[in-house]
Amino acid sequence: MGNNKLKSFRQFLTEEDGMGTVEVILIIVVLVGLVIIFKEKITEVVNSIFTKITNQTKKI
């Protein structure tokens, strides 16, 4: 009976099904961190793009 539990524990340690979830969470954390760090630059770029779009649509 104890040997069966040991095999189950070893199988649990070698299982890689949950790795995808951990990787996705780490990627999201990194992206959120980058957005927080570069928030002002991102805002400037987006505002610049919208200003150009608005100016060009007025010409049409």
PAFI-257896 format. One record per residue: residue number from 1; residue in three letters; x, y, z of N, C-alpha, C in turn. Coordinates in steps of 0.05 Angstrom, whole numbers, always signed. Atoms other than C-alpha are relative to their C-alpha. Example, Ala and Ser with C-alpha at 12.3 -4.5 7.8 and 13.67 -1.06 7.14 Angstrom:
2
<gudo><i>1</i><aa>ALA</aa><n_u>+18</n_u><n_v>-24</n_v><n_w>+0</n_w><ca_u>+246</ca_u><ca_v>-90</ca_v><ca_w>+156</ca_w><c_u>+18</c_u><c_v>+24</c_v><c_w>+0</c_w></gudo>
<gudo><i>2</i><aa>SER</aa><n_u>-16</n_u><n_v>-24</n_v><n_w>-1</n_w><ca_u>+273</ca_u><ca_v>-21</ca_v><ca_w>+143</ca_w><c_u>-15</c_u><c_v>+22</c_v><c_w>+14</c_w></gudo>
! end
This chain:
60
<gudo><i>1</i><aa>MET</aa><n_u>+17</n_u><n_v>-24</n_v><n_w>+0</n_w><ca_u>+0</ca_u><ca_v>+0</ca_v><ca_w>+0</ca_w><c_u>+18</c_u><c_v>+25</c_v><c_w>+0</c_w></gudo>
<gudo><i>2</i><aa>GLY</aa><n_u>-18</n_u><n_v>-23</n_v><n_w>-1</n_w><ca_u>+57</ca_u><ca_v>+49</ca_v><ca_w>+17</ca_w><c_u>+15</c_u><c_v>+4</c_v><c_w>-26</c_w></gudo>
<gudo><i>3</i><aa>ASN</aa><n_u>-14</n_u><n_v>-1</n_v><n_w>+26</n_w><ca_u>+93</ca_u><ca_v>+32</ca_v><ca_w>-48</ca_w><c_u>-18</c_u><c_v>+13</c_v><c_w>-21</c_w></gudo>
<gudo><i>4</i><aa>ASN</aa><n_u>+19</n_u><n_v>-11</n_v><n_w>+19</n_w><ca_u>+30</ca_u><ca_v>+51</ca_v><ca_w>-87</ca_w><c_u>-1</c_u><c_v>+30</c_v><c_w>+3</c_w></gudo>
<gudo><i>5</i><aa>LYS</aa><n_u>+1</n_u><n_v>-29</n_v><n_w>-5</n_w><ca_u>+28</ca_u><ca_v>+120</ca_v><ca_w>-55</ca_w><c_u>+26</c_u><c_v>+13</c_v><c_w>-10</c_w></gudo>
<gudo><i>6</i><aa>LEU</aa><n_u>-26</n_u><n_v>-11</n_v><n_w>+9</n_w><ca_u>+102</ca_u><ca_v>+130</ca_v><ca_w>-70</ca_w><c_u>+0</c_u><c_v>+3</c_v><c_w>-31</c_w></gudo>
<gudo><i>7</i><aa>LYS</aa><n_u>+2</n_u><n_v>-2</n_v><n_w>+29</n_w><ca_u>+89</ca_u><ca_v>+115</ca_v><ca_w>-144</ca_w><c_u>-18</c_u><c_v>+23</c_v><c_w>-9</c_w></gudo>
<gudo><i>8</i><aa>SER</aa><n_u>+18</n_u><n_v>-22</n_v><n_w>+6</n_w><ca_u>+31</ca_u><ca_v>+163</ca_v><ca_w>-145</ca_w><c_u>+14</c_u><c_v>+27</c_v><c_w>+4</c_w></gudo>
<gudo><i>9</i><aa>PHE</aa><n_u>-15</n_u><n_v>-24</n_v><n_w>-6</n_w><ca_u>+75</ca_u><ca_v>+217</ca_v><ca_w>-113</ca_w><c_u>+21</c_u><c_v>+6</c_v><c_w>-22</c_w></gudo>
<gudo><i>10</i><aa>ARG</aa><n_u>-20</n_u><n_v>-3</n_v><n_w>+21</n_w><ca_u>+130</ca_u><ca_v>+206</ca_v><ca_w>-164</ca_w><c_u>-13</c_u><c_v>+9</c_v><c_w>-26</c_w></gudo>
<gudo><i>11</i><aa>GLN</aa><n_u>+14</n_u><n_v>-7</n_v><n_w>+25</n_w><ca_u>+80</ca_u><ca_v>+209</ca_v><ca_w>-221</ca_w><c_u>-10</c_u><c_v>+29</c_v><c_w>+2</c_w></gudo>
<gudo><i>12</i><aa>PHE</aa><n_u>+9</n_u><n_v>-27</n_v><n_w>-4</n_w><ca_u>+52</ca_u><ca_v>+274</ca_v><ca_w>-192</ca_w><c_u>+23</c_u><c_v>+20</c_v><c_w>-5</c_w></gudo>
<gudo><i>13</i><aa>LEU</aa><n_u>-23</n_u><n_v>-18</n_v><n_w>+3</n_w><ca_u>+122</ca_u><ca_v>+305</ca_v><ca_w>-190</ca_w><c_u>+9</c_u><c_v>+2</c_v><c_w>-29</c_w></gudo>
<gudo><i>14</i><aa>THR</aa><n_u>-9</n_u><n_v>+0</n_v><n_w>+28</n_w><ca_u>+137</ca_u><ca_v>+286</ca_v><ca_w>-263</ca_w><c_u>-21</c_u><c_v>+10</c_v><c_w>-19</c_w></gudo>
<gudo><i>15</i><aa>GLU</aa><n_u>+22</n_u><n_v>-9</n_v><n_w>+17</n_w><ca_u>+70</ca_u><ca_v>+309</ca_v><ca_w>-289</ca_w><c_u>+4</c_u><c_v>+29</c_v><c_w>-9</c_w></gudo>
<gudo><i>16</i><aa>GLU</aa><n_u>-5</n_u><n_v>-26</n_v><n_w>+11</n_w><ca_u>+74</ca_u><ca_v>+370</ca_v><ca_w>-334</ca_w><c_u>-25</c_u><c_v>+14</c_v><c_w>-11</c_w></gudo>
<gudo><i>17</i><aa>ASP</aa><n_u>+25</n_u><n_v>-12</n_v><n_w>+10</n_w><ca_u>+1</ca_u><ca_v>+386</ca_v><ca_w>-348</ca_w><c_u>-4</c_u><c_v>+28</c_v><c_w>+10</c_w></gudo>
<gudo><i>18</i><aa>GLY</aa><n_u>+4</n_u><n_v>-26</n_v><n_w>-11</n_w><ca_u>+1</ca_u><ca_v>+447</ca_v><ca_w>-302</ca_w><c_u>+20</c_u><c_v>+21</c_v><c_w>-9</c_w></gudo>
<gudo><i>19</i><aa>MET</aa><n_u>-21</n_u><n_v>-19</n_v><n_w>+8</n_w><ca_u>+63</ca_u><ca_v>+479</ca_v><ca_w>-333</ca_w><c_u>-11</c_u><c_v>+21</c_v><c_w>-19</c_w></gudo>
<gudo><i>20</i><aa>GLY</aa><n_u>+11</n_u><n_v>-20</n_v><n_w>+18</n_w><ca_u>+23</ca_u><ca_v>+514</ca_v><ca_w>-387</ca_w><c_u>-13</c_u><c_v>+23</c_v><c_w>+15</c_w></gudo>
<gudo><i>21</i><aa>THR</aa><n_u>+13</n_u><n_v>-20</n_v><n_w>-15</n_w><ca_u>-18</ca_u><ca_v>+551</ca_v><ca_w>-336</ca_w><c_u>+20</c_u><c_v>+18</c_v><c_w>+14</c_w></gudo>
<gudo><i>22</i><aa>VAL</aa><n_u>-20</n_u><n_v>-16</n_v><n_w>-13</n_w><ca_u>+43</ca_u><ca_v>+573</ca_v><ca_w>-297</ca_w><c_u>+14</c_u><c_v>+18</c_v><c_w>-19</c_w></gudo>
<gudo><i>23</i><aa>GLU</aa><n_u>-14</n_u><n_v>-16</n_v><n_w>+20</n_w><ca_u>+77</ca_u><ca_v>+597</ca_v><ca_w>-360</ca_w><c_u>-17</c_u><c_v>+24</c_v><c_w>-9</c_w></gudo>
<gudo><i>24</i><aa>VAL</aa><n_u>+18</n_u><n_v>-22</n_v><n_w>+8</n_w><ca_u>+16</ca_u><ca_v>+638</ca_v><ca_w>-381</ca_w><c_u>-2</c_u><c_v>+21</c_v><c_w>+22</c_w></gudo>
<gudo><i>25</i><aa>ILE</aa><n_u>+2</n_u><n_v>-19</n_v><n_w>-22</n_w><ca_u>+11</ca_u><ca_v>+670</ca_v><ca_w>-312</ca_w><c_u>+26</c_u><c_v>+16</c_v><c_w>+2</c_w></gudo>
<gudo><i>26</i><aa>LEU</aa><n_u>-25</n_u><n_v>-14</n_v><n_w>-1</n_w><ca_u>+85</ca_u><ca_v>+688</ca_v><ca_w>-313</ca_w><c_u>+2</c_u><c_v>+21</c_v><c_w>-23</c_w></gudo>
<gudo><i>27</i><aa>ILE</aa><n_u>+0</n_u><n_v>-19</n_v><n_w>+23</n_w><ca_u>+78</ca_u><ca_v>+720</ca_v><ca_w>-383</ca_w><c_u>-18</c_u><c_v>+24</c_v><c_w>+6</c_w></gudo>
<gudo><i>28</i><aa>ILE</aa><n_u>+18</n_u><n_v>-21</n_v><n_w>-6</n_w><ca_u>+18</ca_u><ca_v>+760</ca_v><ca_w>-359</ca_w><c_u>+12</c_u><c_v>+19</c_v><c_w>+21</c_w></gudo>
<gudo><i>29</i><aa>VAL</aa><n_u>-12</n_u><n_v>-16</n_v><n_w>-21</n_w><ca_u>+56</ca_u><ca_v>+784</ca_v><ca_w>-297</ca_w><c_u>+22</c_u><c_v>+18</c_v><c_w>-13</c_w></gudo>
<gudo><i>30</i><aa>VAL</aa><n_u>-21</n_u><n_v>-15</n_v><n_w>+13</n_w><ca_u>+115</ca_u><ca_v>+806</ca_v><ca_w>-341</ca_w><c_u>-12</c_u><c_v>+23</c_v><c_w>-17</c_w></gudo>
<gudo><i>31</i><aa>LEU</aa><n_u>+13</n_u><n_v>-21</n_v><n_w>+17</n_w><ca_u>+69</ca_u><ca_v>+843</ca_v><ca_w>-390</ca_w><c_u>-12</c_u><c_v>+22</c_v><c_w>+17</c_w></gudo>
<gudo><i>32</i><aa>VAL</aa><n_u>+12</n_u><n_v>-21</n_v><n_w>-18</n_w><ca_u>+32</ca_u><ca_v>+879</ca_v><ca_w>-333</ca_w><c_u>+23</c_u><c_v>+17</c_v><c_w>+11</c_w></gudo>
<gudo><i>33</i><aa>GLY</aa><n_u>-23</n_u><n_v>-15</n_v><n_w>-10</n_w><ca_u>+100</ca_u><ca_v>+899</ca_v><ca_w>-304</ca_w><c_u>+11</c_u><c_v>+19</c_v><c_w>-20</c_w></gudo>
<gudo><i>34</i><aa>LEU</aa><n_u>-10</n_u><n_v>-18</n_v><n_w>+22</n_w><ca_u>+123</ca_u><ca_v>+927</ca_v><ca_w>-371</ca_w><c_u>-20</c_u><c_v>+23</c_v><c_w>-5</c_w></gudo>
<gudo><i>35</i><aa>VAL</aa><n_u>+20</n_u><n_v>-21</n_v><n_w>+3</n_w><ca_u>+58</ca_u><ca_v>+966</ca_v><ca_w>-378</ca_w><c_u>+2</c_u><c_v>+21</c_v><c_w>+22</c_w></gudo>
<gudo><i>36</i><aa>ILE</aa><n_u>-3</n_u><n_v>-19</n_v><n_w>-23</n_w><ca_u>+67</ca_u><ca_v>+996</ca_v><ca_w>-309</ca_w><c_u>+25</c_u><c_v>+17</c_v><c_w>-3</c_w></gudo>
<gudo><i>37</i><aa>ILE</aa><n_u>-25</n_u><n_v>-15</n_v><n_w>+3</n_w><ca_u>+139</ca_u><ca_v>+1015</ca_v><ca_w>-323</ca_w><c_u>-1</c_u><c_v>+20</c_v><c_w>-22</c_w></gudo>
<gudo><i>38</i><aa>PHE</aa><n_u>+0</n_u><n_v>-17</n_v><n_w>+24</n_w><ca_u>+126</ca_u><ca_v>+1045</ca_v><ca_w>-392</ca_w><c_u>-27</c_u><c_v>+13</c_v><c_w>-5</c_w></gudo>
<gudo><i>39</i><aa>LYS</aa><n_u>+28</n_u><n_v>-11</n_v><n_w>+3</n_w><ca_u>+56</ca_u><ca_v>+1073</ca_v><ca_w>-379</ca_w><c_u>+0</c_u><c_v>+27</c_v><c_w>-14</c_w></gudo>
<gudo><i>40</i><aa>GLU</aa><n_u>+0</n_u><n_v>-27</n_v><n_w>+11</n_w><ca_u>+74</ca_u><ca_v>+1145</ca_v><ca_w>-396</ca_w><c_u>+7</c_u><c_v>-1</c_v><c_w>-30</c_w></gudo>
<gudo><i>41</i><aa>LYS</aa><n_u>-8</n_u><n_v>+2</n_v><n_w>+29</n_w><ca_u>+109</ca_u><ca_v>+1126</ca_v><ca_w>-462</ca_w><c_u>-22</c_u><c_v>-12</c_v><c_w>-16</c_w></gudo>
<gudo><i>42</i><aa>ILE</aa><n_u>+22</n_u><n_v>+12</n_v><n_w>+15</n_w><ca_u>+52</ca_u><ca_v>+1081</ca_v><ca_w>-483</ca_w><c_u>-22</c_u><c_v>+20</c_v><c_w>-4</c_w></gudo>
<gudo><i>43</i><aa>THR</aa><n_u>+21</n_u><n_v>-20</n_v><n_w>+2</n_w><ca_u>+2</ca_u><ca_v>+1137</ca_v><ca_w>-468</ca_w><c_u>+8</c_u><c_v>+21</c_v><c_w>-21</c_w></gudo>
<gudo><i>44</i><aa>GLU</aa><n_u>-9</n_u><n_v>-20</n_v><n_w>+20</n_w><ca_u>+44</ca_u><ca_v>+1186</ca_v><ca_w>-510</ca_w><c_u>-3</c_u><c_v>-11</c_v><c_w>-28</c_w></gudo>
<gudo><i>45</i><aa>VAL</aa><n_u>+2</n_u><n_v>+12</n_v><n_w>+27</n_w><ca_u>+47</ca_u><ca_v>+1138</ca_v><ca_w>-569</ca_w><c_u>-28</c_u><c_v>-2</c_v><c_w>-9</c_w></gudo>
<gudo><i>46</i><aa>VAL</aa><n_u>+28</n_u><n_v>+3</n_v><n_w>+7</n_w><ca_u>-27</ca_u><ca_v>+1123</ca_v><ca_w>-567</ca_w><c_u>-13</c_u><c_v>+27</c_v><c_w>-6</c_w></gudo>
<gudo><i>47</i><aa>ASN</aa><n_u>+11</n_u><n_v>-27</n_v><n_w>+5</n_w><ca_u>-45</ca_u><ca_v>+1197</ca_v><ca_w>-562</ca_w><c_u>+10</c_u><c_v>+11</c_v><c_w>-26</c_w></gudo>
<gudo><i>48</i><aa>SER</aa><n_u>-11</n_u><n_v>-9</n_v><n_w>+25</n_w><ca_u>+1</ca_u><ca_v>+1213</ca_v><ca_w>-619</ca_w><c_u>-13</c_u><c_v>-13</c_v><c_w>-24</c_w></gudo>
<gudo><i>49</i><aa>ILE</aa><n_u>+13</n_u><n_v>+14</n_v><n_w>+22</n_w><ca_u>-30</ca_u><ca_v>+1160</ca_v><ca_w>-663</ca_w><c_u>-29</c_u><c_v>+10</c_v><c_w>-4</c_w></gudo>
<gudo><i>50</i><aa>PHE</aa><n_u>+27</n_u><n_v>-10</n_v><n_w>+2</n_w><ca_u>-101</ca_u><ca_v>+1184</ca_v><ca_w>-647</ca_w><c_u>+0</c_u><c_v>+29</c_v><c_w>-11</c_w></gudo>
<gudo><i>51</i><aa>THR</aa><n_u>-2</n_u><n_v>-27</n_v><n_w>+11</n_w><ca_u>-80</ca_u><ca_v>+1256</ca_v><ca_w>-662</ca_w><c_u>+4</c_u><c_v>+0</c_v><c_w>-30</c_w></gudo>
<gudo><i>52</i><aa>LYS</aa><n_u>-5</n_u><n_v>+3</n_v><n_w>+29</n_w><ca_u>-53</ca_u><ca_v>+1236</ca_v><ca_w>-730</ca_w><c_u>-24</c_u><c_v>-10</c_v><c_w>-14</c_w></gudo>
<gudo><i>53</i><aa>ILE</aa><n_u>+24</n_u><n_v>+11</n_v><n_w>+13</n_w><ca_u>-115</ca_u><ca_v>+1196</ca_v><ca_w>-746</ca_w><c_u>-21</c_u><c_v>+22</c_v><c_w>-2</c_w></gudo>
<gudo><i>54</i><aa>THR</aa><n_u>+20</n_u><n_v>-22</n_v><n_w>+0</n_w><ca_u>-160</ca_u><ca_v>+1255</ca_v><ca_w>-726</ca_w><c_u>+7</c_u><c_v>+21</c_v><c_w>-21</c_w></gudo>
<gudo><i>55</i><aa>ASN</aa><n_u>-8</n_u><n_v>-20</n_v><n_w>+19</n_w><ca_u>-119</ca_u><ca_v>+1304</ca_v><ca_w>-768</ca_w><c_u>-4</c_u><c_v>-10</c_v><c_w>-29</c_w></gudo>
<gudo><i>56</i><aa>GLN</aa><n_u>+2</n_u><n_v>+10</n_v><n_w>+28</n_w><ca_u>-119</ca_u><ca_v>+1259</ca_v><ca_w>-829</ca_w><c_u>-29</c_u><c_v>-5</c_v><c_w>-8</c_w></gudo>
<gudo><i>57</i><aa>THR</aa><n_u>+28</n_u><n_v>+3</n_v><n_w>+7</n_w><ca_u>-194</ca_u><ca_v>+1245</ca_v><ca_w>-825</ca_w><c_u>-12</c_u><c_v>+27</c_v><c_w>-6</c_w></gudo>
<gudo><i>58</i><aa>LYS</aa><n_u>+10</n_u><n_v>-27</n_v><n_w>+6</n_w><ca_u>-206</ca_u><ca_v>+1321</ca_v><ca_w>-825</ca_w><c_u>+6</c_u><c_v>+8</c_v><c_w>-28</c_w></gudo>
<gudo><i>59</i><aa>LYS</aa><n_u>-8</n_u><n_v>-6</n_v><n_w>+27</n_w><ca_u>-170</ca_u><ca_v>+1325</ca_v><ca_w>-891</ca_w><c_u>-17</c_u><c_v>-13</c_v><c_w>-21</c_w></gudo>
<gudo><i>60</i><aa>ILE</aa><n_u>+17</n_u><n_v>+14</n_v><n_w>+19</n_w><ca_u>-217</ca_u><ca_v>+1276</ca_v><ca_w>-924</ca_w><c_u>-26</c_u><c_v>+12</c_v><c_w>-2</c_w></gudo>
! end
